[in-house]
Amino acid sequence: MDTDKAYLLGLIIGGGVFGNAEDVFRIRLPYKKWGSYIDNPQRAGQIAGDILRKVGQMFRAVYNLSVQYEATPGGTWTILCEGDITEVQEDLTRYGITCEGEIRGNANISGIVPELVDDNLKRRFVAGLADTIGSMAKSQRRFSDEHQILSFEIKGYNFQFVCDLCKLLYSINCIPDQVNWNHPNIHCTSDPYYSQWNKGFKLRILLDQYARFGAFAFRTKAETSNENRRLQQQTHEAERCEDRNFHVTPSCVHPAENDQRLPESIRGGHYLHFRHFCTVLGCEHAPYGEVCNCFANLGELIIPFPILCKDANLRIEEIIQDDPLMSQREYVINNVSISSLLAIYNENADSLLYGDANRTGYSITEVLQAVAYVIANDDELFGKRPKGYIQIIERHIEADEGECVEIRRPDLLTPLVIVGNGRGALIGACNPDVYSSLVTRDPDNEYKLIVRQITEEDLRNADQT
């Protein structure tokens, strides 16, 4: 192993695609708008130069392959590596990587990492990954321009690859800032009926941190890193995961927690935070104590119903009818003035409606978000998201102080239903004592939480106490 081969292996694992041909394989660079020759022709010219001069020279020297490239208007670049690819395949096979299809979806880097015997080899391997799947789009920032991010974008369900890459980064003191795991508890925390949860992984690193310990081979990537960092007012230090505090918010139980594409170690579990996955995967840097502290309040954090589901009224009715628990409910239907709901919120934003006022009931905040969605004009919505839910409600009250919304209250604490204007919403109740009884720990992994399905008996027994 030398530095050029370490870099090329990172490049191949990050973007390599193998077909049946014996004399060519491809490396796909999914640069999107950042790499579009229409949006930024000057940068596109630099990318082409990086491919031909840097990548091309390395492939000729290490594997005796020639390199060409293709580019699409959308910003995807493809490096064509041509010649006898046997040596590349043998190297990958020796490291336990199958040369079929898109490599990164199933790659195992546990065979390569021991060969990266010093920090320089590690940095070069990571640079190959960063030059393929490391995104520096400005949308990757943390909250504002002040925290610029490098995000490794990884397709598929290869949790172990992400975990191993995270550990590799730690070994060169390049501490990751966040991991967005490809799991419904990360990508759709409020709506169990949202099916497009499989958005891939994002392993995010502060650009300041990466600049100190990581590397790019592509000049274009290095220049963009410097440009983005200049948007910051100061330099930022990363904190080790063991030392960081984190905040956990409630999440709903999603049926895709049992998706067969998830690895067995993850499948069937419910996860409170991205660091919770790290404990289940056994990472030595995971904050085990902090995660366990969250287990004391599981009934407040795990909701077996939608926290908030918004959709067309017909779809909401379908959801209710398809659910054996919701479809059997008797509902009291009231037209409630939205001004009265806003008054409750203004008095106490933590208020719970239609419960015992202290521990159970429907969050006034979630109710108002649903109301705003239902009453909004089309130009007040961005998809299903109200453009400022309090502002929408205040505008509608100003136009018509007596405006009402239809609320259907169930006889048990299943979701509240709000409808109107051809739209509808479901709001799950806070009911911590009942919900905590649904959660157990996996007998094979004390950090993995298993949530059983809620029953009518659970709700009725609580109603009688």
N, C-alpha and C positions, 0 to 999 in steps of 0.2 A: 504494500500500500504506500503510495506517495500522495502528495497534495493534489496533483492533477486528477489522479484516479478517484480520490475521495470526493473531489468536487463533481466529477462526472457521474459517480454513483448517486450523489444527492440529486443531481439534475435528472437522472433517469428515473429514480424512485419518485421524485416529485411530479414528473410529467410524462414518463415513458409509456408508450402504447405499442404492444406487440401483436402482429397478426400472424398469418401463416407463411409469409415470405421469409426466405433465408438470407436475403441480401439487403434488407432495409427494415428499420423500425423508426418510430416517430417519437418526438418529445413535444408535447403540447404545452404551450405557455398561455394560460387563460387570462390575458391581461385586460380584457374588456375595454372600457372607454380610455383607460390610462394608456393603452398601447395602440389605440386606433389611428391608422394613418390618415383618416379623414379629420378626426378631432385634433390631432397633433402630429402633423407630417414631419416636423423636425425631430421629435422624439422617436418616431417610427424609423427614421433614417439612422438614428443612433442605435436602436435595437438591432436593426439589420447588421450594422457594423460590429456590434458586440457578438452576434451569432457567428458571423463569418470569420472575424479575426480571433476572438478569444475562444469560443466554443469549438470552432472549426479546427484551430491549431491544436487544441488539446486532444480532440478525437483522432486527428491524424497521428499525433505523437504516441498516444496511449493504445489505440485500437486500430490504427491504420484505416480509418473510415473517413470518407468525404462527407461534407455537410452542405445542404441547401436549405432554403426556408420558403414557407408560404405564409401569407398574412390575409386575414379577412377584414372587411370594413368594420366589423364589430370589435376588433381588437384581439382576436385569438391568433397567435403565431404558432406555426408548426415547424420544428426542425426535423428535416429528413436526414437520417444517418444511413449512408449507403456503403456497401462493400460486404466483406465477409464478417458477419456479426456473431460468429461462433464464440469468439473470445469473450464478448460482452455477455452472452448467454451463459457461458461457463462460469464467469465470475458471479453473476447473479444467482445461479443455481447453487454454487458453493456456499453462498451466504444465506441460503434458504428462501430465495425469492423466485417465484414461478414466473416465467416469461410468457404470460398470456394476458391479453387484453390490457386494461388500464392498471398499471402497477400499483399506484398508491392506494387503491381501494382495498387491497388485500396484502400489502407489503408487511413483512416482518423484519424489522431492522436489528433484532437482537443478535443476529449473526454478524452484522457489520460492526456494531458498536465496539466489541472487544478489539477489533483491528484498528480502531482509531486510537492509537496508543498515546497521543499527546494532544494538547489543546489546539495546535495548528491544524492537525488532521481533522479534528472535530469541527473547527471553524470552517474549514473548506467544505466538508460534507454538508454542514448546515447552510453554507452559502449556495450550494447547488439547489437545495430545497427552496431557499429564499428567492433565488432567481427564477424559479418556476412558479411556486404557489404562494409566495410571500406578497400579499397585497398591501400597498400603501395608499390606497384610495382615501381621500380626505374624510369619507364617511366612516372610516375605521377609528376615528378619534374616540377618546374616552370623554364623553359629555361635551367637551368644547375643544377648540383648537389648542388649548393649553397642554393637552396630553395627547401627543401624536403616537400612533400605534403602527406596528408591523403585524399583520394578521396572516398566519399560515392557514390557507383554505384547503380543507381535506374532505374529499367526498367519501361516501359509503358509511360503513358501520364498524370500522376498524378501531375500536376503542384502545386496544393494546398498542397500536402504532402511535397514537396520540400520546398515550402515557409514556412510552419509551422515548419519544421525541422530547417530551417535557423534561424527563430525567436527564437526557443528553444535554439539553440547554442548561440545566442546573449545574452540570459537571464543569461547564466553562464559565460559571457565574453569570449566565445570561438568564435571569429569573423571569419566567412568564408572569404576565399580569392577570390573565384570565383565560379559562378554557370554556368555550361554548360547545358542549357535547351535543352530538346528533341524537337528541332524545326529546320526546314530547314535554317532559318536565322542564326543559330549557326553552323550547321554541313555542310552546302554547300552554301557558300556565293557568289560563282562565277559562278556556273553552274546550271541553273534551270532544266536541263535535267538529273541531277543526282538523282536517285530515292531512293538510300539507305541512306537517311538522318536520319532515326529513330534509332539513336544509343543509346538512353536512356539519363538519366541525370547523371551529375557528379557534386557533391557539394564538393568543394575542400577547405581544411583548411591547413594552414602552420603547419607542424608537431611540431615546437616549440610552437605554440599557443595551439595546442591540448595537448601537454605534460603538460602545465601549468594548463589547465582547464578541460580537458577531461580525459578519463580513458579507459583501456582495462582490461578485466577479463582474456583473454587468455595470458599466459606468452609468447607464441610465437609471438603474436602481439606486446607486449610491448618490447620484445628483438629486433624485427625488427625495431621498431620505434627508439630505441636507436642506432642501427647500421646505419640506414639511416641518423640520425642527426649528427653522427660523420663524415659524408662526407662533412659537412658544415664547413666553416672557422669561422663563427660567428653565434650568435643567432639572430633571426629575430622577430620583432614585427609586428603584424597585424594592419592595419589601418581600422577604421570604414568606412563603405560605404559612409556615408554622407561627409566624409573628403577627399576621394580619387579622384584624377583626373583620367580621362580615355580618351582614344583615339578611335575615331570612324573612321572606314574605309568603303568604298563603298560596298554595297551588292546588289545582283540581286533579283528581285521578283521571288519567287518560287511558282509553282502551289499548292504545298502541304501546303502553308499557309492557305488553305481552307480545309485541311484534316478533315474529320468528327470525327476522333479520338481525335483531340485537343479539350480541353474544350472551351465552348462558349466564355468565357472571353478573350481567347487568339486567337481563330479561326478568320481568316479573316484579321488579322493585320500583319503589317510588322514591324520588330524590328531592331533597329540600333546597339544594343549592349546588352550584357547579363543583364546589369543594367536597360535597357529599360523595360524588362519584369517585373522587380521589381516594377517599377512605375505603370504599368498597373494592376498588382496584388495588389497594394495598400500597399506595405510594408512600415512601418514607418521609415525604415532605408534607403530607396531609395533616390538617389540624384536627386530629382525632378527638381531643378533649372538647374543643369548641363545637364540633358536630354533635357529639353526645349530649352536650348541654341543651341543644335544640330539641332533643328527644323528650324533654320534660314537658313540652307544650304541643305535642303532636296533634291534639284535637283542634287546636287553633290554626295549625299550619297545613293540614291535609284535609281537603274538602272533597267528598265523594260525588258531589253534584257540580254543575258549572258554576263558577264564581260569577261569570257574566258571559252569556251567549247572546249574540245579536245576529238577526237574519231577517229575511222576508217572513211575513206572518205565516204564509203557507208552510214554510220550512219549520218554523217553530211548532206549528200544530202537528206536523209529521213527527218531530222529535218526541213530543208529548205522547202521541198515540203509540209510538214504537217502544216506549219505556213502560214496563209493567207496573212500576211504582207510581209514576206520574199519571199514567192513563186512568188509574183507579181512584184518583182523588176527586173529592167534591170541592168546588171552588165558590167562594163568595166574591161576586163581581161588584166593584165599586168604581164610580168615576170620581177621581181625586184631583183636587185643584193643585196645579204644579206650584203655585205660590205657597200653599201650605207645606209642601214638601221642602221647598227652599228655606222656609222659616225654620223648620226642624234642623236642617243642615247648618244654618247660620247660628243657631243656638248651641248645637253640639254636633260637630262633624263626625263624631264616633257613635252617633245614635244608632240603635237597632230598632227596626219596625216589626210589629206583629209578633213579638216574642215576649220573654219575661223582662225585657229592657236591660238586663245586666249581662246575661251569658248567651242568650239565644235570640234569634231574629235576623232580619235582613238589613245589611249595611245601608245606611242612607246614602253614602257615597256611591255605592254600586247602583242603587235605585235611581239616583239622579243621572248617572251616566246612561242608564237604560232609557230613562225618560227623554233625555236630550236626543238620543238616537231616534226614538220613536216620533218625536214632534218636529225634528229638524227638517228644514227645506233641503232640497238636493244640494244646493251650493254651500250648505253648512256642514256637509259631510265630506270626508276624504275616504272613499270606500265605505267601510262600516264605522269609521272613527269620526266622532264629532270633533269639529274644529273649535275646541274650547267648550266643554259641556256646561259649565256654569254660565258662561257668556251667552250661549244659545238660550238657556232657560230664562235668563234675565231679559233678553230681547223679546222673547215670546210673551213674558208677563207684561212687559211694557206695552206691547201691541194689544194684548187682551188679558187683563188681570184675572178674568174668570176662566181661562183655558184649563181644561181638565184632561186627564189621561186615564185610560181604563186599566185597572189593576185587578188581577185575579189572584185571590189569596187561597191557598190550599188548606184542607182540614188538618194536614200534618205538615211538618217542616220540610217538605219537598220544595223545589224551586218556585218562587213567585213568578207570575207571568204578567208582563206589561205589553199591551198591544195598541196599535193606532197607526194611521197614515200608511197602511199596507206593510208595516214592519212590526216586529215583535222582539221580545227579549226574555231570557230566563235568568233569574238571580238566585243563587244558592244561599241557604241560610247559614249563619254562624250557629253551631250546635256542638261545642267542643267535647262535652262529656260523652255524647253518643259517638262522635267521630273517633275519639281516642280508643274506643273499644274495638274499632275495626282494624287497628294496626298491631302487627306483631313483628318480631325480628326473625330473619331467616336463620334457621338452626345451623347452617353452614357458614354464615357470615354475620357476625353480630351488628355490623354497620348497615346491613341491607334491610330496608323496611318493606314489609308485605302488607298490602291493604286488601281486605276482603270486601266483597260487594255488600252494600248496605241493604237491609230488608225493612219491610213494613213493621215487622215485630220490633226491630231496634227502635224505630221512631215511636211506636205505640207504648212500649215499656217506659221510654223516657217521658212520654206525655202523661203517664199515670203517676209518676213519682213526684 
